[in-house]
Amino acid sequence: MADSEISTSLSRPSRRDVLSAALMTIGGTSFNNSAAAAPQDGGATDAAVFAWEAWRVAHRRTLALCRKQQSLESELARTIGFPHAVLAAAELPSPMRISSMRQFDRLAAGLPSLCARRDEVAAALRSHQLRWDDADRAIGYTATRKEEAAASDDEERLIAGLFAADASSLRGLSAKLDVLIAVGADGAEGRHFPWPELRRIRRDVARLMQLQRRDAGGLTA
């Protein structure tokens, strides 16, 4: 492990948290409220709605696992610290934090006198990595990361299924728009896509659904 880059790093909370927040706020409406979740305008038999409901379950599981692994990683970082060695040498202006042997070798290439310290740094890195690995196994951090990755793969598969399904109602079309905006708005490429226009379409769909409900209510009366 000492000869490889230490890949462990705090996970950014953006993707799952952004998706969750976006689904709650897009267009001022959400399928999480009872009115939207109720079968409307033929949506009860819409394949896209069924696919969206399956995706929502998977999304919640992925989000929960992501938050769990972030919490466990933060605990490891706080109690053990990310594996590193501190190198103090006369050739350096101040002690330097070394996170991998690759980093050390790059440094030593410019300061050949440091090469004699390589075994010392490698041993310190191995020792710290072993402490991290022991703590990792004890709290289940890596196991949780694997669960989260599998859940994320399942979610992506369900997203593909959702967009492959034919929407036969406004509710099904709205479900596709919700997921498209939530997933697509994350990431740098999202800044260059017409998200305001898509959100406007989503609001139009919600408005048409409300009109249909109102008209259906008038016919029933």
N, C-alpha and C positions, 0 to 999 in steps of 0.2 A: 504493500500500500504506500510505502514511503516514496517510491519512485514514480508515483502517479500524482496527477493534480488532485488536490482535495476538492471534490466537486460539491461537498455539502454546503448549502447556503440557505439563508432564510427565504422561504417562498413568498413571492409577492401575492397579496390578497386580491389582485385585481379581477382576474377572469370570472371566477365563480361569484364573487361578491357583486361585480358589475352586472352579471347576468341576472342574479336574483333581484337586485334593485331595479333593473330595467323592466323586468316583467311586472313589477309592482306599480310602475309609474307611466309606462308608455301610453300616450294618448289620453291620460287621465282615467283610464279604465283598466281592469285586470280580470282575468279569468279566476282569480282567487276570491272574488266576491260572489255571493250566492246567485245574484241575478244573472251574471255572465255564465256561471257554471251550469245553470239550468238549461235543459234542452230547448233550443230556440230555432225557428225558421228551418226546420228539417235537420238540424245539426245532430240530433240523437242518433242518426244512422250514417253520419258523415265519416268516411274512413280517415280523413285528415284530423278530425276531432279525436277519434280513438287513438291515432298515432300521437297526437299532442298530449293526451292524458297519460300515455305510457312514458313519453319523454319527460313530463313533469315529475313523475315518480323517480325516474332515473336521475334527473337534475338535482332533486332534493337530496338524494343519497350521495351524489358526487360532491355537492356543496358541503354536506355534513362531514364527509371524510376529508375534504380539503381543509376545512377549519380544524379538524382534529389533528391532522399531520402538521399543520402550521403551529398549533399549540405545542405539540410534542417537540418539534424542531426548536422552537423558542426555549423550551425547558432545557434541552440539551445544550443549546448555545449559552444559556445562563449558568447552568450547573457544571458543565464540562468545558465549554468553549470549543470553537471550531479548531480542529487539529492544526498545530503550528509549533514552530521552534523559534526562540528568540536568539538571534545571533549578534553578539557583541564582539567587535574587533577594532583594533587600532586603525584599520584601513577605512572604517565606516564612521561617518560623522556622529551617529547615534545608534543604539541597538536597533536591529531590524527584525521585523516579524517575517518569518519564512513559512509559507503555507504548503510548499511542495519542493521536491528535489529538482524539478524542472526550473522553478524559480531560483533555487540556489545555484544551479549550473549556469543559468544566464548571468547571475551576479558574478560568479567566480570566473566567467570568461573574460570579464573586464578587470578582475582583481585576482590574478592567478595565485597570490599568496593565500587566498581563502581555501584553496583546494584541499589543504591538509585538514580542514575542519569538516569535510564532507561526511565522514562516518559518524562524527558526533551529531551533526544536524539530522542525519538519517535516523539515528537511534532515538533522538528526541521526538521526531515526527512519528515513528512507529509506536513509541510509548504512549503518546497522546492519542493516536488513532485507536489503539487498543482500549484505552479508557472510554473513548467515544463509542466504540463498537459494543463494549460490555453494557454501557448505559442504554444504548439503542435497543439491544435485545431485551433489556429489563422492562422498558416502557413500551416497546412495540412500534417504534418510529418507522423503521424500514418496512415492516409488515403493513402498516397503515398506508405508507406511500404506494405500495404495490396494490392494495385494495383500491385506493383512489385512482390509480392509473387504469385499473380494470374497469372501474365504474365510469370513468371518463370515456373509455373506448366504447362502452355499451351506450352511453349517452350519444356519442357521435354517430353510432350505427342507427339509433332511433331517430336522430335528426335527419339522416339520409332517407330513412323510411317515411318520415313525415312529408318531406318535400317530393318524394316519389308518389305519394298517395294523391288521388284526385279529390279536390275539395268539391263537395256538392251543395254547399250552403255558405252563407255569409259567415257563419260561425267557424266553419272550416278554413275559409280564406283568412279570417281574422287570426286564427291560431297560427297559420303559416307566417303571417306578417309579424306577429309577436315574437316568434322564435328567430326569424330572419333579422329583425332589428336588434334583438337582445344579443345574438351571437355575433353579428356583423359589426356592430358599433364598437366592439372591443378590438384594440390594436391600432397601429399607426395608419393602416390602410383605410380604417373607418372614417378618418377625417376627410377623405377625398371622395366619399360616396354620398349620394343624395339622401342622407338619413332624414332631413326635415321633410322632404317630399314623401318618403315612405311613411313617416309618422302622420302626415296629413292624410294619406290614403287609409291608414289604420283608423284615424278619427272618422273619416267618411264611412268606413265599414261599420263602425260602432253606431254612428248616427242612423244609418240605414236599418241596422238591427233594431234600434229603438223605435223607428217608424213602423217597421213591420209588426213589432209587438203591440204598438198602439193601435194599428189598423186591425190586427187580429182581435184585440180586445173590444173594439167598436163593433166588429161583425158579430162577436159572441153576444154582446149586449143586445 
